[in-house]
């Protein structure tokens, strides 16, 4: 699937929706892609089943304080350094790239990097939505582990973590980011294309384009109907609270006065929107995607910028089937974020 300039707005809107209130700065990532396409370069997606079975596919992405990404743009050397380091350590060359996360800027950045490096980008990712922690990527959920891992930051530092549990990878990465430029490129060991279907989520980038195209041309009710989702509420944000969380991520909630029912819809958030209650009764949760849309523009509102007084629509969109599998569901279920509730998913309503 070739990506043209006309596809960028839909891609940006789709990955922003799948970020579930997180995932970082899609505006800057989309601008980088537009600049590349506008200069005459190409961007394309390769379906999983069209990648040569013996191809080595390297997962890449940007992690850390992605808000800083817009202030401290990548030079491109970070991606080259990360991929070169993982190739040296594993002794395997890179035949293609795959995103670690379709939700947010990582749904766009691999298309830019793939074009710069002359590598195809696989239409898949390792999350199917926005996820806050590396130990919640599909690789870890599938029991494969994450190491070896390479982190390359804008100042030139490159860290390779050869052996560690997925939890230790997450902890080490956060410590590295705290002492560097705030964000870094992450590269994981090459995955044989023949094994991608077991540990990645196929078709997510093209699905994001389709989702974004629908979001650009329909209102929230029509978007929910078209995607098998649900409008949880529409109204004014009457309260936003924030507090430090035990894991180092900020936590909080946003409360919406639903103008249709006059009920109060409270959405709990961390890096992403995680859980929703209507008048105190749980109604929706992760791993379904909870998205908050500006009522006037339809643009998704991220957790870190939602504020009192804004008119919004709150949507619940279905999770990728990967996460509804009972073996993997606990990785993104509410209790994984300290919320004492079973998952409340669209598929079980």
C-alpha angles and dihedrals in degrees: 000000000000117000116217133184089264090060096054098083091052092045092049093048092046097050090044090055091048089051087074091215095322140060099102139257109347092171093067093041091051091048090055090051092047091051091052094047091044089056090059099261122135133235125192143167123226117207115236093244091055095056114100108260093234094048117122111229118198119205112222138174148138119267135183132038095000091179086072088056090082092052097042105036120198118258092208091245090096092065093045091049094049094048093044091052094050090048092052093049097046098034090227128118124230116249099169143357132235128189120247090215133018094195111092130345094344088068088066108028098071089060089058093045094045090055093048093050097038093241127135118244117225118228095240141073142199100250114029088216138014116311126180102212136050091226087063095061116117091250090063092041089053090054098248099117125223108251138143092054129174125200121191120184130197094256092063101259115139122193124191118194108196103183131012141118118267090255091052090049090055092048094046093047092053091050091050092050092050090060098041137050097307096258136049142181115253125205126182130200116285115272118212107245089232088065099045094093090061098052108020134058111244128216096018100128095050088044089053089055091051092046092048092049090054091046092053093053105035139055121248095267093052092044091053092049093048094050100039089252135128137235104231095186147333124210148078125327103239100176139019121185129182134188139167113271127220092243094055094259118112115251132197148125141250121211121207124195102219107223091202099056103011087233124137116245112197118194118197116212143185116162085329136024104272114169139016132203128186112208088339096311117115111242108163141010149172137311082051110079114256110198129184114205128195104246093220101045105019089230114144113252114223123224094245095056105036110121142179117278099031118129109230146166119223116212134189113208124187120264122239111272089244090072098045091061104110090230092060103027095090091062092069101019119120093261089061085068098042096263110134100222140099115248116277105206135175093236093061098047 
